[in-house]
Amino acid sequence: MKVFKFGGASVKDAKGVKNVIEVLKKVGNSDILIIVSAMGKTTNALEIVVSHYLNNNRELKNSTDFIKKYHIEILKDLFENKQHPVFEKVNSLISDMETTLKRNKSVQYDYVYDQIVCYGELIATTVVSEYLSLAGYTNNWLDAREVIKTDDIYRDAAVNWEMTQQNITEKVDKKGLTITQGFIASDANNFTTTLGREGSDYSAGIFAYCTNANSVSIWKDVPGVLNGDPRVFENTKLLSQISYEEAIELAFYGASVIHPKTLQPLQRKEIPLYVKSFINPLDDGTSVKKGLRLVPHIPCFIVKKDQILLSLSSLDFSFIVEDNISEIFSLFHAYQLKVDLIQNSAISFSVCLDDKFNNFEKLLSHLKAKFSVVYEENVSLYTIRHFDEEAIHSLEENKDILLKQSTKETYQMIAKQ
């Protein structure tokens, strides 16, 4: 069995959905589990729905109507028969989403987010499944929430591997063609949870691990893993092969092609990962396997924007030591802030933080009670793996640098955006 994952960019319109079939024609269509993300920018649009709902914004209906119109236009391009059951199925899912909003009693953002944003994946997989059936590809549509079980940490749920393994073993047919969702799961009470932004890749890793899949292929709008984001860096090059360890390093520092959690379950069972182009599916792309050296061995550039540089020092100029640092990290954990860089001296401690849950203001009130606090928001963290002097020079040029540090293989720099 193989696991394929198609991201939102690959199914953003009718042409993209049709191209899924072209990929299957060229690479095979039996004994495959296909994971599909929300179409195009649907997740962003659903986040707007959540915001409008929680803020009692009058634009709520317009934001839900946008979701409906976007998907119905895709359906009209895919299905000549406007009486096809898929229209009713998509309308039913959108009605269900609206009912969920009406019945909801919670004001907790993360909980509401997961209950609503999941409809992007549910609609996308319904459309792809129905179109594959229309084209003669018999398939089984599976609700990922029935098999992937997690805790109740909404928006960043941790997988219950024992229950998930049991469910997937019982409910996933390794033969034929199965269509399911990325990103979404459910807790012990069957409320929807999500695996973190861009978590569809992680879903592929979970299904591959639990089915002992032969391989995972992630189909992208790029030829594979590049040594930098082509939207940010010039003259990027394709990396033809990477080890699990190197891919995990790149993902940890913020490389967006592979989700950080995806590689861990694959590595445990040594399941190969391929990152390939859905435009040219027969091209080799990038292979990620055990023990592969980086080819070509060149500097790899990564940038994480919208970070926070936080510097703390003791109010009485005493040393920042283990008990202080332990307390600080406990607060980071409590407020769900991810630490991407650390630099400390005798009396100061600096970190680069990713505040994806918007809890930084709450953290500040705690920190200011015990420390002198200086911070700068909206900074960018740049990382170069396998750096050389030329790479550092090109990156530093014309930037207002706030902090930098390097180890044997990794150079990092924080600069104003």
C-alpha positions as CSV (number, residue, x, y, z in Angstrom):
1,M,0.0,0.0,0.0
2,K,1.1,3.6,-0.8
3,V,0.0,6.8,0.8
4,F,-0.5,9.9,-1.4
5,K,-1.1,13.4,-0.1
6,F,-2.5,16.2,-2.2
7,G,-2.3,19.7,-0.7
8,G,-4.6,22.6,-1.1
9,A,-2.7,24.0,-4.0
10,S,-3.0,20.8,-6.0
11,V,-6.9,20.8,-5.7
12,K,-7.6,24.5,-5.7
13,D,-9.9,24.3,-8.7
14,A,-11.5,21.9,-11.2
15,K,-8.3,21.6,-13.2
16,G,-6.5,20.5,-10.1
17,V,-9.0,17.9,-9.2
18,K,-8.9,16.6,-12.7
19,N,-5.1,16.4,-12.5
20,V,-5.4,14.0,-9.5
21,I,-6.7,11.5,-12.1
22,E,-3.8,12.3,-14.4
23,V,-1.3,11.6,-11.6
24,L,-3.1,8.3,-10.9
25,K,-3.0,7.3,-14.5
26,K,0.8,7.8,-14.7
27,V,1.8,6.3,-11.3
28,G,-0.9,3.7,-10.6
29,N,-4.2,3.8,-8.8
30,S,-4.5,0.5,-6.8
31,D,-3.7,-0.1,-3.2
32,I,-3.5,3.6,-2.5
33,L,-4.8,5.8,0.4
34,I,-5.1,9.4,-0.8
35,I,-5.1,12.2,1.8
36,V,-6.6,15.5,0.6
37,S,-6.3,19.0,2.1
38,A,-8.8,21.8,2.0
39,M,-9.1,23.3,-1.5
40,G,-6.9,26.3,-2.2
41,K,-7.2,28.9,0.6
42,T,-10.3,27.5,2.1
43,T,-8.7,27.1,5.5
44,N,-7.9,30.8,5.6
45,A,-11.5,31.5,4.6
46,L,-12.8,29.3,7.4
47,E,-10.6,31.1,9.9
48,I,-12.4,34.3,8.9
49,V,-15.7,32.5,9.5
50,V,-14.5,31.6,13.0
51,S,-13.4,35.2,13.7
52,H,-16.7,36.7,12.5
53,Y,-18.7,34.2,14.5
54,L,-16.8,34.8,17.8
55,N,-16.8,38.6,17.3
56,N,-20.5,38.7,16.3
57,N,-19.5,40.3,13.1
58,R,-22.3,41.1,10.6
59,E,-20.2,39.7,7.8
60,L,-20.6,36.1,9.2
61,K,-23.2,35.1,6.6
62,N,-21.1,36.6,3.8
63,S,-18.1,34.7,4.9
64,T,-20.0,31.4,5.0
65,D,-21.6,32.2,1.6
66,F,-18.1,32.7,0.2
67,I,-17.2,29.1,1.2
68,K,-20.3,27.8,-0.5
69,K,-19.9,29.8,-3.7
70,Y,-16.3,28.8,-4.1
71,H,-17.0,25.1,-3.9
72,I,-20.2,25.2,-6.0
73,E,-18.3,26.9,-8.8
74,I,-15.7,24.1,-8.8
75,L,-18.5,21.5,-8.8
76,K,-20.1,23.2,-11.8
77,D,-16.8,22.9,-13.7
78,L,-16.5,19.2,-12.8
79,F,-20.0,17.8,-13.0
80,E,-22.0,18.4,-16.2
81,N,-25.1,16.8,-14.5
82,K,-26.2,19.6,-12.1
83,Q,-28.4,17.0,-10.4
84,H,-25.4,14.9,-9.4
85,P,-25.6,13.9,-5.7
86,V,-22.3,15.7,-5.0
87,F,-24.1,19.0,-5.0
88,E,-26.5,17.9,-2.3
89,K,-23.6,16.4,-0.3
90,V,-21.6,19.7,-0.4
91,N,-24.6,21.8,0.5
92,S,-25.3,19.4,3.4
93,L,-21.8,19.8,4.8
94,I,-22.1,23.6,4.6
95,S,-25.5,23.5,6.3
96,D,-24.0,21.3,8.9
97,M,-21.3,23.8,9.5
98,E,-23.8,26.6,9.9
99,T,-25.9,24.4,12.3
100,T,-22.7,23.8,14.3
101,L,-22.2,27.5,14.7
102,K,-25.8,28.0,15.8
103,R,-25.7,25.3,18.4
104,N,-22.3,26.1,19.8
105,K,-22.1,27.4,23.3
106,S,-18.3,27.7,23.7
107,V,-16.4,30.9,23.4
108,Q,-13.0,29.1,23.4
109,Y,-11.4,30.0,20.1
110,D,-9.3,26.9,19.7
111,Y,-12.3,24.6,20.2
112,V,-14.6,26.5,17.8
113,Y,-11.7,26.7,15.3
114,D,-11.4,22.9,15.1
115,Q,-15.2,22.3,14.9
116,I,-15.5,24.7,11.9
117,V,-12.2,24.5,10.0
118,C,-12.5,20.8,9.5
119,Y,-15.2,21.3,6.9
120,G,-12.6,22.4,4.4
121,E,-11.1,18.9,4.4
122,L,-14.5,17.2,4.5
123,I,-15.8,19.1,1.5
124,A,-12.6,18.7,-0.5
125,T,-12.5,14.9,0.0
126,T,-16.2,14.6,-0.9
127,V,-15.6,16.5,-4.2
128,V,-12.5,14.4,-5.1
129,S,-14.1,11.1,-4.1
130,E,-17.2,11.8,-6.2
131,Y,-15.2,13.0,-9.2
132,L,-13.0,9.9,-9.1
133,S,-16.1,7.8,-9.0
134,L,-17.5,9.7,-12.0
135,A,-14.3,9.0,-13.9
136,G,-14.5,5.3,-13.2
137,Y,-12.2,5.1,-10.2
138,T,-14.1,3.1,-7.5
139,N,-13.1,4.4,-4.1
140,N,-14.0,4.4,-0.4
141,W,-14.5,7.7,1.4
142,L,-13.2,7.6,5.0
143,D,-13.8,10.1,7.7
144,A,-10.4,10.5,9.3
145,R,-12.0,11.5,12.6
146,E,-13.3,8.0,13.0
147,V,-9.8,6.5,13.1
148,I,-7.3,9.1,14.2
149,K,-7.9,9.7,18.0
150,T,-6.2,12.4,20.0
151,D,-6.2,14.3,23.3
152,D,-8.4,17.4,23.6
153,I,-5.7,20.1,23.0
154,Y,-7.5,21.8,20.2
155,R,-5.6,23.1,17.2
156,D,-2.5,21.2,18.3
157,A,-3.7,17.7,19.3
158,A,-1.4,14.8,20.3
159,V,-2.2,11.5,18.7
160,N,-3.3,8.5,20.8
161,W,-1.2,6.0,18.9
162,E,-2.7,2.9,20.5
163,M,-6.3,3.7,19.7
164,T,-5.4,5.1,16.3
165,Q,-3.5,2.0,15.3
166,Q,-6.4,-0.2,16.4
167,N,-8.9,1.9,14.5
168,I,-6.9,2.1,11.3
169,T,-6.2,-1.7,11.4
170,E,-9.9,-2.3,11.7
171,K,-11.3,0.3,9.3
172,V,-8.8,0.9,6.5
173,D,-8.8,-1.4,3.5
174,K,-5.3,-1.7,2.2
175,K,-6.6,-2.8,-1.2
176,G,-8.3,-0.6,-3.7
177,L,-8.5,3.2,-3.4
178,T,-9.3,5.1,-0.2
179,I,-9.9,8.9,0.1
180,T,-9.6,10.6,3.4
181,Q,-8.8,13.9,5.0
182,G,-5.6,15.4,6.3
183,F,-5.2,17.6,9.4
184,I,-8.3,16.4,11.2
185,A,-9.0,13.9,14.0
186,S,-11.2,13.6,17.1
187,D,-10.9,13.3,20.8
188,A,-12.4,10.8,23.2
189,N,-15.7,12.6,23.2
190,N,-15.7,12.6,19.3
191,F,-15.3,16.4,19.1
192,T,-13.1,17.3,16.1
193,T,-9.5,18.1,16.8
194,T,-6.8,19.3,14.4
195,L,-3.1,18.3,14.2
196,G,-1.6,21.8,13.8
197,R,-1.5,24.1,10.8
198,E,-0.3,22.3,7.7
199,G,-1.0,19.0,9.5
200,S,-2.1,17.1,6.5
201,D,1.5,15.8,5.9
202,Y,1.4,14.5,9.5
203,S,-1.8,12.7,8.7
204,A,0.0,11.0,5.8
205,G,2.7,9.9,8.3
206,I,0.1,8.6,10.7
207,F,-1.7,6.5,8.1
208,A,1.6,5.2,6.7
209,Y,2.9,4.1,10.1
210,C,-0.3,2.4,11.1
211,T,-0.7,0.5,7.7
212,N,3.0,-0.3,7.3
213,A,2.8,1.5,4.0
214,N,5.4,0.9,1.3
215,S,5.9,4.7,0.9
216,V,4.5,8.2,1.2
217,S,4.3,10.6,-1.7
218,I,3.5,14.3,-1.1
219,W,2.4,16.0,-4.3
220,K,3.3,19.7,-4.5
221,D,3.4,22.6,-6.9
222,V,7.2,22.5,-6.7
223,P,9.5,19.8,-8.2
224,G,10.4,18.6,-4.7
225,V,12.3,19.9,-1.7
226,L,14.3,23.0,-2.7
227,N,17.2,24.5,-0.8
228,G,15.0,27.5,-0.2
229,D,11.6,28.9,-0.7
230,P,11.6,30.3,-4.2
231,R,9.1,33.0,-3.2
232,V,11.8,34.4,-0.8
233,F,15.2,33.2,-2.1
234,E,16.6,33.5,-5.6
235,N,18.2,30.7,-7.7
236,T,16.9,27.8,-5.6
237,K,17.9,24.3,-6.4
238,L,16.3,20.9,-6.1
239,L,17.6,18.6,-3.4
240,S,17.4,15.1,-4.9
241,Q,17.9,13.2,-1.7
242,I,17.9,13.9,2.0
243,S,18.2,11.7,5.1
244,Y,15.4,11.6,7.7
245,E,17.6,13.4,10.2
246,E,18.4,16.2,7.8
247,A,14.8,16.6,6.8
248,I,13.8,16.8,10.5
249,E,16.4,19.5,11.0
250,L,15.1,21.5,8.0
251,A,11.5,21.1,9.2
252,F,12.4,22.1,12.8
253,Y,13.9,25.3,11.6
254,G,10.8,26.1,9.5
255,A,11.2,24.6,6.0
256,S,7.6,24.6,4.8
257,V,7.7,21.7,2.4
258,I,7.5,18.9,5.0
259,H,5.6,19.2,8.3
260,P,7.9,18.8,11.3
261,K,5.9,15.9,12.8
262,T,5.5,14.0,9.6
263,L,9.0,12.4,9.6
264,Q,9.0,10.9,13.0
265,P,6.6,8.0,12.4
266,L,8.1,7.4,9.0
267,Q,11.6,7.2,10.4
268,R,10.5,4.7,13.1
269,K,9.5,2.2,10.4
270,E,11.9,3.4,7.7
271,I,9.1,4.2,5.3
272,P,10.5,6.3,2.4
273,L,9.0,9.7,1.7
274,Y,8.9,11.3,-1.7
275,V,8.1,14.9,-2.4
276,K,7.1,15.2,-6.0
277,S,5.5,17.6,-8.6
278,F,1.9,17.0,-9.4
279,I,2.6,18.8,-12.6
280,N,5.3,16.4,-13.7
281,P,4.5,13.2,-11.6
282,L,7.1,11.0,-13.4
283,D,10.0,13.3,-12.4
284,D,12.1,11.9,-9.5
285,G,11.5,14.8,-7.1
286,T,13.1,14.4,-3.7
287,S,13.5,11.2,-1.8
288,V,13.8,11.1,2.0
289,K,15.2,7.9,3.4
290,K,17.5,6.4,6.1
291,G,21.1,7.3,5.8
292,L,21.0,9.3,2.6
293,R,23.5,12.1,2.4
294,L,22.3,15.5,1.2
295,V,22.6,15.7,-2.6
296,P,23.6,18.2,-3.8
297,H,25.5,19.2,-0.6
298,I,24.7,23.0,-0.7
299,P,23.5,25.6,1.8
300,C,19.8,25.4,2.6
301,F,18.0,28.7,3.4
302,I,15.0,29.0,5.6
303,V,13.0,32.0,6.9
304,K,10.3,32.2,9.6
305,K,8.5,35.6,9.6
306,D,6.3,37.3,12.2
307,Q,8.5,36.1,15.1
308,I,9.1,37.8,18.4
309,L,12.6,38.5,19.8
310,L,12.3,38.5,23.6
311,S,15.2,39.5,25.9
312,L,15.0,39.1,29.7
313,S,17.4,40.2,32.4
314,S,17.1,40.0,36.2
315,L,15.8,43.1,38.0
316,D,18.7,43.0,40.5
317,F,21.4,42.2,37.9
318,S,21.8,38.7,39.4
319,F,22.7,35.7,37.2
320,I,20.1,34.1,34.9
321,V,20.6,30.5,36.1
322,E,18.8,27.1,35.9
323,D,15.9,27.9,38.2
324,N,15.1,31.1,36.3
325,I,15.3,29.4,32.9
326,S,13.2,26.5,34.1
327,E,10.5,28.9,35.2
328,I,10.7,30.8,31.9
329,F,10.3,27.7,29.9
330,S,7.3,26.6,32.0
331,L,5.6,29.8,31.1
332,F,6.4,29.3,27.4
333,H,4.8,25.9,27.6
334,A,1.8,27.1,29.5
335,Y,1.1,29.8,26.9
336,Q,1.9,27.6,23.9
337,L,4.8,29.7,22.6
338,K,7.3,27.8,20.5
339,V,11.0,28.6,21.0
340,D,13.0,28.8,17.8
341,L,16.3,30.2,19.0
342,I,18.0,30.7,22.4
343,Q,20.9,32.9,23.4
344,N,22.0,33.6,26.9
345,S,24.7,35.3,28.9
346,A,25.3,35.7,32.7
347,I,22.6,38.3,33.3
348,S,20.4,38.1,30.1
349,F,18.4,35.6,28.2
350,S,17.1,36.0,24.7
351,V,14.8,33.8,22.7
352,C,13.0,34.0,19.3
353,L,9.4,33.0,19.8
354,D,6.6,31.8,17.5
355,D,3.3,33.0,18.9
356,K,0.8,31.1,16.7
357,F,-1.8,31.0,19.4
358,N,-1.6,34.8,20.2
359,N,-0.8,34.4,23.8
360,F,2.3,36.7,24.0
361,E,0.5,39.6,25.7
362,K,-0.7,37.2,28.5
363,L,2.9,36.0,29.0
364,L,4.3,39.5,29.3
365,S,2.4,40.3,32.5
366,H,3.9,37.2,34.2
367,L,7.4,38.0,33.0
368,K,7.4,41.7,33.9
369,A,6.8,40.8,37.6
370,K,10.2,39.1,37.9
371,F,12.3,40.3,35.0
372,S,13.3,43.3,33.0
373,V,11.7,42.7,29.6
374,V,12.6,44.0,26.2
375,Y,11.0,42.6,23.0
376,E,10.6,43.3,19.4
377,E,7.7,41.9,17.4
378,N,7.4,41.2,13.6
379,V,11.0,40.0,13.2
380,S,12.3,37.3,10.8
381,L,14.4,34.3,11.8
382,Y,16.8,33.2,9.0
383,T,18.5,29.9,9.1
384,I,21.2,28.4,6.8
385,R,22.0,24.7,7.1
386,H,25.4,23.8,5.8
387,F,26.4,27.4,5.5
388,D,29.5,28.9,3.9
389,E,30.8,32.5,4.0
390,E,29.2,33.3,0.6
391,A,25.8,32.1,1.8
392,I,26.1,34.2,5.0
393,H,27.2,37.3,3.1
394,S,24.3,37.0,0.7
395,L,21.8,36.6,3.5
396,E,23.1,39.4,5.7
397,E,23.3,42.0,2.9
398,N,21.0,45.0,3.4
399,K,19.4,43.6,6.6
400,D,19.0,45.2,10.0
401,I,20.4,42.4,12.1
402,L,19.4,42.1,15.8
403,L,21.0,38.8,16.8
404,K,23.0,36.0,15.2
405,Q,24.7,32.8,16.2
406,S,26.2,29.7,14.6
407,T,27.1,26.1,15.3
408,K,29.1,23.7,13.1
409,E,26.3,23.1,10.6
410,T,23.8,25.9,11.3
411,Y,23.8,29.6,11.1
412,Q,20.9,31.7,12.4
413,M,20.1,35.4,12.3
414,I,17.2,37.5,13.5
415,A,16.5,40.7,11.5
416,K,13.8,43.3,11.3
417,Q,11.2,42.6,8.6
